[in-house]
């Protein structure tokens, strides 16, 4: 699934996927990709409760971080909670 999402994103078909970046703001300032929305993992307590209203459960979501650890944490929480109920 992630490969299909990344292929869509790189092909410019960003309307087909939701792109979120869970790095810190300073990391995004250093290097960012177009169309990714910033949701810093360190601020999960701020954006976590409202994520259900911010993301569409019917669309695939691609989560970005620097090495994959933070994105895996967010993806795991989303899967455990039925994508958007947490």
TITIGU-173447 format. One line per field, with one value per atom (N, C-alpha, C, CB): residue number from 0; atom name; x, y, z. Coordinates in steps of 0.1 Angstrom, whole numbers. Glycine has a CB too. Example, Ala and Ser with C-alpha at 12.3 -4.5 7.8 and 13.67 -1.06 7.14 Angstrom:
k	[0,0,0,0,1,1,1,1];
a	[N,CA,C,CB,N,CA,C,CB];
east	[132,123,132,113,128,137,129,141];
north	[-57,-45,-33,-45,-22,-11,0,-6];
up	[78,78,78,90,71,71,79,57];
END
This chain:
k	[0,0,0,0,1,1,1,1,2,2,2,2,3,3,3,3,4,4,4,4,5,5,5,5,6,6,6,6,7,7,7,7,8,8,8,8,9,9,9,9,10,10,10,10,11,11,11,11,12,12,12,12,13,13,13,13,14,14,14,14,15,15,15,15,16,16,16,16,17,17,17,17,18,18,18,18,19,19,19,19,20,20,20,20,21,21,21,21,22,22,22,22,23,23,23,23,24,24,24,24,25,25,25,25,26,26,26,26,27,27,27,27,28,28,28,28,29,29,29,29,30,30,30,30,31,31,31,31,32,32,32,32,33,33,33,33,34,34,34,34,35,35,35,35,36,36,36,36,37,37,37,37,38,38,38,38,39,39,39,39,40,40,40,40,41,41,41,41,42,42,42,42,43,43,43,43,44,44,44,44,45,45,45,45,46,46,46,46,47,47,47,47,48,48,48,48,49,49,49,49,50,50,50,50,51,51,51,51,52,52,52,52,53,53,53,53,54,54,54,54,55,55,55,55,56,56,56,56,57,57,57,57,58,58,58,58,59,59,59,59,60,60,60,60,61,61,61,61,62,62,62,62,63,63,63,63,64,64,64,64,65,65,65,65,66,66,66,66,67,67,67,67,68,68,68,68,69,69,69,69,70,70,70,70,71,71,71,71,72,72,72,72,73,73,73,73,74,74,74,74,75,75,75,75,76,76,76,76,77,77,77,77,78,78,78,78,79,79,79,79,80,80,80,80,81,81,81,81,82,82,82,82,83,83,83,83,84,84,84,84,85,85,85,85];
a	[N,CA,C,CB,N,CA,C,CB,N,CA,C,CB,N,CA,C,CB,N,CA,C,CB,N,CA,C,CB,N,CA,C,CB,N,CA,C,CB,N,CA,C,CB,N,CA,C,CB,N,CA,C,CB,N,CA,C,CB,N,CA,C,CB,N,CA,C,CB,N,CA,C,CB,N,CA,C,CB,N,CA,C,CB,N,CA,C,CB,N,CA,C,CB,N,CA,C,CB,N,CA,C,CB,N,CA,C,CB,N,CA,C,CB,N,CA,C,CB,N,CA,C,CB,N,CA,C,CB,N,CA,C,CB,N,CA,C,CB,N,CA,C,CB,N,CA,C,CB,N,CA,C,CB,N,CA,C,CB,N,CA,C,CB,N,CA,C,CB,N,CA,C,CB,N,CA,C,CB,N,CA,C,CB,N,CA,C,CB,N,CA,C,CB,N,CA,C,CB,N,CA,C,CB,N,CA,C,CB,N,CA,C,CB,N,CA,C,CB,N,CA,C,CB,N,CA,C,CB,N,CA,C,CB,N,CA,C,CB,N,CA,C,CB,N,CA,C,CB,N,CA,C,CB,N,CA,C,CB,N,CA,C,CB,N,CA,C,CB,N,CA,C,CB,N,CA,C,CB,N,CA,C,CB,N,CA,C,CB,N,CA,C,CB,N,CA,C,CB,N,CA,C,CB,N,CA,C,CB,N,CA,C,CB,N,CA,C,CB,N,CA,C,CB,N,CA,C,CB,N,CA,C,CB,N,CA,C,CB,N,CA,C,CB,N,CA,C,CB,N,CA,C,CB,N,CA,C,CB,N,CA,C,CB,N,CA,C,CB,N,CA,C,CB,N,CA,C,CB,N,CA,C,CB,N,CA,C,CB,N,CA,C,CB,N,CA,C,CB,N,CA,C,CB,N,CA,C,CB,N,CA,C,CB,N,CA,C,CB,N,CA,C,CB,N,CA,C,CB];
east	[8,0,9,-9,19,27,34,38,38,44,34,49,22,12,9,-1,9,7,18,6,31,42,43,55,39,38,28,35,17,7,12,-6,18,23,34,29,43,54,49,65,38,32,23,24,22,14,-1,16,-4,-18,-21,-22,-18,-19,-34,-13,-43,-57,-62,-66,-54,-57,-52,-51,-43,-37,-36,-23,-35,-32,-18,-42,-11,3,6,11,11,14,28,4,34,48,48,56,54,54,67,50,75,88,85,98,96,95,96,107,90,90,104,84,114,128,133,138,128,132,125,128,113,106,112,91,117,123,136,126,143,156,153,163,143,140,125,149,118,104,100,95,88,83,69,81,66,54,42,53,31,18,17,15,28,27,23,41,14,9,17,-7,21,29,21,38,23,17,29,6,36,48,44,55,51,48,48,57,58,59,47,72,38,26,14,25,15,4,-7,9,-4,-15,-23,-9,-18,-25,-33,-15,-27,-35,-41,-25,-37,-43,-58,-37,-64,-78,-87,-82,-81,-89,-85,-87,-76,-72,-83,-61,-93,-105,-112,-115,-112,-118,-109,-123,-96,-87,-83,-74,-85,-81,-93,-70,-94,-105,-102,-107,-111,-108,-110,-118,-115,-117,-105,-129,-95,-83,-71,-81,-62,-49,-41,-41,-33,-25,-10,-29,-1,13,19,19,26,32,47,29,53,67,74,69,86,95,109,93,119,133,138,142,136,142,131,151,118,108,102,112,109,105,92,116,92,80,68,84,71,60,54,64,62,57,48,68,53,45,31,52,30,18,9,20,15,8,2,17,10,5,-6,17,-6,-17,-29,-13,-28,-39,-45,-35,-37,-43,-50,-32,-43,-49,-62,-39,-64,-76,-86,-72,-84,-93,-91,-107,-79,-74,-77,-81,-90,-93,-100,-100,-103,-110,-102,-118,-90,-82,-77,-69];
north	[-12,0,13,0,13,25,28,23,18,20,26,7,22,27,42,19,45,59,67,59,63,70,72,64,62,63,74,50,74,84,98,81,99,112,117,111,109,113,116,103,110,112,125,100,131,143,141,151,129,125,126,111,138,139,139,152,141,140,126,146,116,102,98,94,105,101,113,95,110,120,119,118,130,130,137,136,130,137,135,132,145,145,146,157,137,137,141,123,148,153,166,155,172,184,196,186,208,219,223,231,222,225,215,225,203,193,196,179,200,204,216,207,225,237,233,247,223,219,212,210,203,195,192,183,195,192,187,204,180,176,183,160,186,193,184,198,191,185,177,175,176,170,180,164,175,184,180,182,190,187,184,199,172,168,163,157,172,167,157,179,145,135,140,123,150,155,163,164,167,174,165,186,152,143,146,129,151,154,166,157,174,186,182,197,175,172,159,173,150,136,136,129,143,143,147,151,156,161,155,176,145,139,133,129,128,122,132,116,144,155,160,166,158,163,154,167,141,131,123,122,120,112,97,116,90,76,67,70,73,65,66,70,75,77,71,92,66,61,72,54,69,79,75,82,84,82,90,85,84,91,92,84,104,106,110,117,105,110,109,103,111,110,96,117,87,73,63,70,66,56,52,44,56,52,59,54,72,80,77,95,76,73,59,74,50,37,37,27,46,48,53,57,63,69,60,82,53,43,32,37,27,17,21,12,33,39,40,52,45,46,33,53,23,9,3,0,5,-1,6,1,18,26,26,40,18,18,30,17,34,46,59,45,62,76,77,83,67,68,72,56,74,78,92,69];
up	[0,0,0,12,8,9,-4,20,-11,-24,-34,-30,-34,-43,-39,-42,-26,-22,-26,-6,-24,-28,-43,-23,-51,-65,-69,-72,-63,-66,-62,-58,-51,-46,-56,-32,-60,-69,-83,-70,-87,-100,-100,-104,-88,-88,-85,-100,-82,-79,-64,-85,-59,-44,-39,-40,-48,-44,-40,-55,-44,-41,-28,-52,-22,-9,0,-11,13,23,28,36,28,30,43,19,53,66,70,77,76,80,95,73,102,117,123,122,114,119,127,108,133,140,130,150,133,124,119,131,128,123,113,135,113,103,90,108,91,78,72,82,80,75,67,86,72,66,53,76,53,41,41,39,31,31,17,35,16,3,1,3,-11,-13,-10,-28,-6,-3,10,-14,18,31,42,35,50,61,73,63,81,93,105,96,111,124,133,122,139,147,157,153,158,168,182,166,184,198,202,198,193,196,194,187,195,194,203,196,215,225,220,238,211,206,194,202,184,172,172,160,181,181,183,192,193,195,183,207,174,163,149,162,150,137,129,140,136,129,120,139,124,116,105,125,106,97,86,104,87,77,73,82,60,54,56,40,63,65,52,75,42,29,20,22,24,15,22,13,14,19,25,7,35,41,41,56,37,37,48,23,57,68,67,82,68,66,79,55,81,91,86,105,94,89,87,99,96,95,95,106,98,97,111,90,122,135,139,145,138,141,132,141,120,110,113,96,117,121,134,123,143,155,152,165,144,140,132,132,123,115,123,104,133,142,151,151,156,164,155,170,143,134,130,121,128,125,137,120,149,161,164,173,161,164,152,168,143,131,123,136,121,113,119,100,123,127,140,116,147,159,171,162,170,182,181,183];
END
